């Protein structure tokens, strides 16, 4: 296994793609209506883009996974700050996707410190949530 690389930033291979098989993961748009005559009309089509990719690290019982350093979080936030930028992401298994940062359901990059320490240093560890959208 290899690390994940997002827009040139190397991050932990242990991040979990939480919505890989979730709602909308099949990229089929589906709409259904009942007409005035009572007939059911179903329209379905393949979407070309728009699949969600949420990468997350967290505590699981007594251990955690997918922690990133504060420096990595800041590097990701700098990528997310570029409006409209499209980035390449290479997952640990070698799959490559084109993505943009997603903000429709929370911040593009969110992170919680594993242990609150002041002053914060670049090596401090955080559990991230990285919200992306495939384009």
N, C-alpha and C positions, 0 to 999 in steps of 0.2 A: 504494500500500500504506500501511497505517497500523500503528501499534504495537498490541501485544496489551494488553488491559486485563483484569486479574484482581482482582475485588473492590475496584476503585478504584485499584489499583496499576498503573501503566503500565510495561510491560516490552518488551524488544526484539522486533520483528517477525521477527527472524532465528532465533528459537528453533525447533528442529525437533521436530515431533510424531512421535516415534520409533516409536510403536506404532499409528499411525492405521490401518494396514492389516495389523496383526499379529494374533496369536492373540486370539480373542474380539471382534474388531472388527466382526463382522457381527451381534452380539447375538442369536445363535440358540443356545439351550441345547440340548444334545444328550446323550442317554444311551442306551446300548445294553447289552442283557443277553441271555444265552442261557438259555432256560428249561430246566426239568428234562427236557422232552421233546426238547430240542435245537433248538428254534425260536429264531430271532433276533428279539428285540423291540427296536425303535428308537422312542424318544420324542424329539420335537423340538418346541420352542416358542420363540416370540419373547420375549426378555427386554425388560422395560420400561426398565431402567436397568442400570448396572454396567460400561459400556464404559470402558476405561482411556484416560487421556490423560497421556502423559509428555512434557514439554517439556524440551528439552536444548540446551545450547550446548557446543561443544567445539573442540579443535584439529582441523584437517583439513589434513594436509600442513604447509605453511609458514604457513598462516593459520588464524585461528579465526573462529567465528561465534557469535552469541547471547550475548555477554558481558553481564553485569549488574553494576551497582555494588554495593558492600557495603551501601549505604543501601537499594537495591532488595531485596537478599537479606533484610536485616533486616525490611523492611516485609512481605515475603512470609511470613517466619517468624512475625511477629506475627499475620497472618491465620490461619496454620496452627495457632497456639496456642489458637484458640477452638474448643473441642470441639463437634462437631456442626453447625458453621456451614456453610451452603450459600451459595456465591458464584456470581456470573455471570462468565463469561469471554467476551470478544469477541476473536476471532482477527483477524489482519491482513486476511483476506479477507472479513470481515464476519459470519462465522458466530458464533452466540451459543449457549452451552451453560450449564446449571446444573451445578456441580461441588462436590465436597467434596475435601479433601486426603486422599490415600491413604497408608497406612503399612504395608500388608501385605507389601511387598517392598523396604523401605528407608525412610529418613527422608522425610517429606513434602517438605521442601526441603533439598537437599544442594548444596554449592558448594565449588569448589576455586579458590584464587587463581591468576590467570594468572602473577603474579610475587609471591613471598613478600617482603613488606616489613613491617618493624616500626618504629614502631607502625602498625597498620592504620588506614586512614582511610576515610571514607564514599565517596570517589571511586575507591577501589581496585577493579579489575575482577576478576570471578570468572566461571568457567564453571559454570552451574547445572544441576541436575536437579530438576524440579518434578513431583511425582507427584500426579495428580488422578484422580478417579473421577466419571463422569457420573451424575447422579441425576435 
